[in-house]
Amino acid sequence: MITPERMRALEANSAWLGVPRHLLMENAGAAVARELPRGKATGKRILVFAGLGNNGGDGFVAARHLANSGADVSVVLLGDPELIATPEAKANWQALQNMRRSVRCHAIQDSTDLRAWRGARADAIIDAVLGTGIEGELREPVATAARIINAARAYKVAVDVPTGVDPLTGSAARNSIKCNLTVTFHDVKPGLKRAKRFVGKVVVADIGIPREAETTAGPGDVLMALPKRRPDSHKGEHGRLLVVGGGSRYTGAPALVGLAALRSGVDLATIAAPEEAASIISSFSPDLIAIRLPGRDMEPSALPKLEEHLEHSTAIIIGPGLGTSTATRDAVVKLARKIAEARPELPLLFDADGLKVMAAERRLLRNPRWLVTPHAREFELLTGMDLPSDIEGRLESVRAAARELGCVILLKAHVDVAAAPDGEFALNYTGNPGMTVGGTGDVLAGIVGAFLAQGAEPFRAAVAGAFVCGRAGDLCRREKGYEFTASDVMEKLPAVFEEVRSYG
């Protein structure tokens, strides 16, 4: 089964892979026409009720194919043609306007315009009104159209999901359309299993989404990880990320993490670092909040002050620039245990030195809300496994390690591999050899941490983060060749997010 949100992500990934939405719409509408029983189609009267979204676009395509097969087709558009929502649906509506002798089109402005269709005789009615776009009870003119369709004696076919049925839960609005056949796309939506009296027979149609769209990171995975922003959003609502890092040797790494997180949409990025390092980190940017911990390096005595900030954080990153002294190792392990006991639901990412410390505490990593981001050598340290050189071998090794450790793994490589404890996986092909420059791993951690802090599930955050970071690197490569820095990658993040949203 597939959720509507994941289906939309696959459509975006499909477009990224070169199979655009207009081809998917063409395949979907053709499938509906093909699945209509021959006795209900060729030479028969068919009535298509269509909405203003892509479900309506699928219905327009179905109408065209049915007319070409010899059916007598009428299309009733529930709304103003100028308000058709997508370019793909608009193009298919226009195609019907050009088929004046084959298809009769009618645009309904309000429910009173539907009076002429009460009692209209048809051998088959296609419900292409809302599909997965249902929210709450049906509103006019959809509610009146649903009553007319339900009162008709025609054979009724739903496009993807019957109008009024929630594709996720199966709950049905009043006057939901009761269909004899539902032609759903790519995979069954969960709600169809729970609303059998509305869906009738279910046929799953292949509409040409590439298999790789499921397991190759793309803009759809990023859209799943990005939160929707309300106009009245307030500070902190889109995440409060706490980064535990920095020490007497390194200060740049945690600063890059925090700045990359801010560039990825998190509201607040707080860096908890030893006092001297925190002073330097705060000088990098006024956008970063620096917490000064006692000592020159992270040590157990700093934990009480650090724990004060756990309650207000929505995700934590431990590791960038920390170092691996005995005292620091002790502090990291105690902090991890504290979080595991007090806030096991809190997303936690171990990167760099934090990951190295946890290699000796692997049992503590068993939490599907926790994530590690190793490169090849760190992966071998963490798991004791030698990574194969081929992609398929690496994929199986990372999946096995995720199952064994019980946490999400994002292996950083020329092809990134993300795997969850439940076996889910994805490959990411964005990025280039210029990203071997120091600091790009910190930028990646900041991006993933931002997604975690904004509410994305850890596996989704890992896949989305890998795609975004690699894509930003590719934009740098296009502009600067291989001679770019981690800061250059970070500066390209807004352009990547703008590009991703164009697939939404």
N, C-alpha and C positions, 0 to 999 in steps of 0.2 A: 504494500500500500504506500501511497505518497500523499503528503499534506499539500494543501494549496500553496503554502509558502515555498515549499521545496520545489513544487512544480514550476512556479514562477522563476525560481533560481535556475532550474535546468533550462528553461527557455532562454534566459539571459546567457548562460554558459554555451548553449547551442549557437546563439548568434555570434558569440566570441569565437567559436570554432568554425564559423563560416556557413552555418545553416540558419538564416535569419527568420524572424517571426512571420514574414509574409509567406514563406514556404511552409512553415508549420501550420499556419491558418489554412492554406490551400489543402494541405494533406488532411487536416481535421475536417473541413467541410466536405471534401470528397469522400472521406470515410463515412460520414453521416449519410450521405446520399447512397453510398454503396450498401450500407447495412439496412436501409429501408427495404422491407420485403418486396419482391418484384410485383406481387399482386396489389401492393399498396402504392406503387410508384408509376411505372410506365403507363402512360395514357390516362392517369388518374388526376383528380383535383387535389393539390397539395397547398396547404396554407402554412406560411412561415411567420411566426411572431418573433421579432428580433429586438434586442435592446441596443443601447448605444455603445457597449463595450466590445471586447474581443469575442465574447460569446455570440453577440449579434453578427460580428464579422464572419465567424464560422458558419452561421446560418445563411449569410449572403452567398458564401461559396457553395453551400449545399443546394441553395435555390438554383444557382447557375448550372450546376451539374445535373440536377433533376430536370430542369427545363431542356437541357441538351439531350436528355434521354427520352424526351417526348411527353413529359408530364405537364399538366396545366398548373402553373405556379403563380401564387400571389404572395407578396411579402408585405407584412404590416410592421412598420418601424414605430416603436413606442417612444417617440420623441422627435425633436428637431434634428434633421440631418446635419445641420451646422454644428451640432453638439456631439457628433460621433467622436469617440474618445481617442482613437489611435489612427495613425496614418494607414496601417494595414486594413483596418475595418473601413475607413473612408474610401480607399481605393477599390475595395470590393463592392461597396454601395454604388460607387460611380459606374462600375462595370455593369451593374444591373440597370442603371439608368440608360445605358447604351443598348440594352437588350429589350427595346420597347415592344417588340412583337412576341417575345418569348416569356417575359416576366412582367406582371403588373405590380407596381410598387405604390404603397400608400404610407404616408407619414402621419402619425397621430400626435396631435399637440396636447390633448387632455382626454380624460376618460369619456367625455360626452361624444367624442368622435368615434368611439368604439361601438356605438349603438348599431351601426350598419352591419356589424360583424356578429351580432347575436343571432344565433340560429343559422349562421352561414354553413352551408354543406361542404364537407371536405372528406376525402377518403383518408387523408393523413394530415396531422398537424405537427409541425416541428417547433419545439420550445427552445428558442435560442435567445432567451430574454436576459437572464442573469448569470446562469452557470455558477461559478465559484464566488460571484460577487455579492452574495446575499449578506445583509446585515440587518437583523431584526425583522419586524413585520413588513409585509409587502405594502408599498405605497402606490398611489395612483400615478400613471394609468395602469401600472403593472397589476395591481390588485383586481381591477375590472377585467383585464385581459385574462388573468388566471381563472376567474369565474367563467368566462366565456369558453375557454379551452376545456375546463373540467366538465362543462355542460354538454359539450359536443360529443357525438357518437363516433368520432373519427379515431383512427389508430394514432397514438401520440408517442412522439420520439423526443427525448431530452438530449440536448447537446451538452455533453460533459456531466452536468448535474441538473436535476429538475429544479425549476425556479421555485424558491422558497425553502429548499432543503439546505441546511448547513453542511458543507462538504467535509467539515472536520468532525462535528459532533453527531450529525444525523438528525438534530432537532429540526422540526418543520414549522414554518410560519402558517398562520391561518390561510386557507385557500391555496396552499402549495399545489403545484400542478402534478397530477397523478398521471404517470406515463406507462405505456406498455413496454417501452424499450428505452434504455439509456445507453448512449454511445459515449463512453468516457475515454480519455486520452492518456496514453503512455502507461498508466497504472491506475488501479482502483483507489478512489478517495475514501478515507475511513468512514465518512458519513453515509456512503452508499450501502454499506453493510448493515447499517442501523436504521435505514428508512426504506425497507423493502416494499412497503405498500405504495410508495411514491415512485420508485425507480423502475419497477417491472424487471424484465430481463436486462442484465448488464453485459455489454460487449466492450472489451478493451481494445482500442484501435491504436496501432503504431502510427505516429505522425511524423516520424523521421528524426526525432531527437537522437543525436549520436550517443552511443554507449559511453564514449569518453566524457560526455557532459556530466555524468554521474560521479566520476572519479578523477577528473582533472580540475584543478582549481581555476575559477573564472570569476567574472564580475558578479554572477549570481550568488556565489558564496559570500562575497563581500556585502551584497545587499541583505543577505540573511543576518549578517553580523551587525549591520548598522542600525541603530535605534531610530525610530520615528520621533521627530522633534515637534512638540506642540508649540503653538505661538506663545502660550503663557508659561513656558518652561522656566525654571528658576535655577540659580547656581548650585551645582552639585548634583542635580538630577541626572546628568549624563556622565556620572562616574567620578569617583574620588580614588585615584590610584596612589598607593604607597610604594615607593621604591626603597629598598634597604640595600645600600651599597656604598662604595667609596671607602677609602682608607688612606694610610700614609703614602702609598705608592700611586694610586690611581684615583683621579677625580673626574676625568672627562667622561668615563663610561656611564655612570648614573645620570649625569647631566644630559647626555645624548638620549638615554632611555626616556627621561622625563619630557624633554622637548619633543621627541618623536610622538609620545603619547598625546601631548597637547595638539600637535599637528594632525592627530588621528581622531580628534573630537572629544577627548576626555575633558571634563570641566576643570578638575584640579589634579595637579601632579605634585606630590610631596616627596622629597628626598630625605630619608633619614640616614645620616652619615656621622662618623666621628667628628668632633668639634672642628678641628683644623680643616678637614676635607669639606665639611658643610659650609664653612666660610668661603672657600674657593668656589664651590658649586653655586652658591647664591650669587656670585659675581658673574656667572655665565649669562644669566637672564633674570630679569625681574618677574618673569612669568612662573618661575619655579619657587616652590615653598621649601625651604631647607630647615630641617630639624637637627639641632646640634646635640649629638650624643657624647657622653663622657669618653675620654681616651683618644689615643692616636689611631687605633684600629678597633674594629667591632669586637666587643667582649661582653661576657654575661652581665656585668654591672650595668650595661646600657639597657637591658631588657625592660625593667620597670617603666622607664620613660617611653620606650618604644611601644609597649603594650597599651599605653594610653590612647594611641592613635589607631589601634586595630579596629575598635568598635565603629569608627567613622569611615573606614575604608571599604570600598566595594570590590577591590582586588589588590593583590600584593605581588611585587616582584622582589625576589631575594637573590643577590649575587653579583651584579655588575660592579667590578672594581673592588670587591671586599677584601681580597687576599685569602690565604688559607693557613694562617697561623693557628697554633693549637687553641688559643683563646677564641679566635674567630670561629673556628670549627665548632667549638663547644657552644658558642652563642647561637649559631645558626641551627644546630640540632635542637637546642632548648626552645628556640623560637618556633621551629616547625612543630614540635610536640605541643607547645602551648596552643598554636592555631588549630592543630588536629583535635585537641580536646575541647577548646572553647568555641571555635567557629569552623567546624569541618565543612560547612557549606560555602565558605569564602574561597573564591578562585585564587589560586596561588601558582605563580610561575617561578621555577628555579632555572636560573641562567648562569653561565660562566662559572665563577668561583662557588656560587651557591649550589650549582649542579655537581661540581667536583666534591664538595663536602657530602652531599646526599648519596654519592656513590657508595659510601661506607654505611649508609643508613637506608638501604633500599626498601626494607619492609615498611618504613615510615611513609614511603611515597604512595602507598595503596589508597588512593582516593581519586575517583573519576573527575573531581573538580580541580585536580592539580595537574600541572603541565611542566614538562622539561623540554629544553630546546638545545640539544647537543649538536655539535658537528661530529665528524666521523670519529676522531680520536676520543672525544668525550663520550660518545656512544659506546665505544669499546670499553672505556673505563667504567661506565655506568652498568653495563650489562655483562661484561666478560666475553662478548661475542665479537668475532672478526666479521667486519662488513664485507659482503661480496662486492665485486666491482660492477656487476650488471644490475640494471634497475629492478628487474623482477625479483632477483635474489635479495636485494636490499629491502624491497617492499615486504617480503615475507619475514625478514629478520626484524624489521621495525614492528610489524604487526604482532609477531610472537613476543617481542619485548614488552609491548604495551599491555598485552594480555597478562604476562607474567608479573610486571611491576604494578599493574592496576591503575595506571595513570595515562594521560595523553602524552604522546611523544611527537615532537616536530624535529625531524632530522634535517639539519641545514646542509645542503649540498648543491651540486649543479642542477640536480633535480631534487627538490625538497620532497620529503615523505612525511605525511601526517597520519597518525594511527591512534585509534581510541581502544580502550580495554574491551569494548564489545565487538571489535573486529572491523569497524568502519574505518575507511582509509581514503586518502586522496594524494595525488601527485601534483606538484606545482612545477611548471616549466618556465615561468617568468624568471628574469635575472640573467646575468652574464658574467664573464670572467673578471670584469672590472670591480666586481663586488667582493673580491678578496681583500680590498683595502680595509684597514682596521676601522672598527666602529660600526660596520653595517649590521653585525649581529646585535649590537645594542639598539640600533634603530628598529630592527625586527622585533626585539623584545618589547620596545615601547609601543609599537603598533599593536602587537598581540595583547599586551597589557591593557591598552585603551579599549579594545573590544571586550575583554573580560570585564573591565570596570563598568562598561556600559550595558552589561547584561548578557552578552553572547555566551553560549555554551562553549566550554574549553576547546572541543574539537573544531567547532565552527570558527572560533577565534584564531586557532592555529592555521587553518586552511586559508582564511581570509587574509591573515597577516602575511603569510608567505607570498600570496599573490600580489598584495599591495606593495610590499617591500621590493619584490623582484621587478614589478612593473615600474616603480619609481627609478630603480637602477637602469632599466631599459631606456627610460626617457633621458636619463643622464648620459647614457652611452650614445644615444642619437645626437645629443647636443654637444658633448665634450669628448667623444671617444672613450677610451678606457681610463683617461686621466681625470677621475672625479673622486670626491671624498664622501665620507658618510654624511657630512652636513649637506652636501649637494643632494644626496638621496632624500634626506629629510625634507629639503625645500621643495622637492617634486611631489610630495604627498598630496597637497591640495589638488594638483592637476590630475592625479590618479583618481581621487574620489570624485572629481567632476566627470571624468570619463566613465567611471563605474555607474554613476547615476544616470548617464545617458542610456544605459541598458535596462533601466527600471521601468 
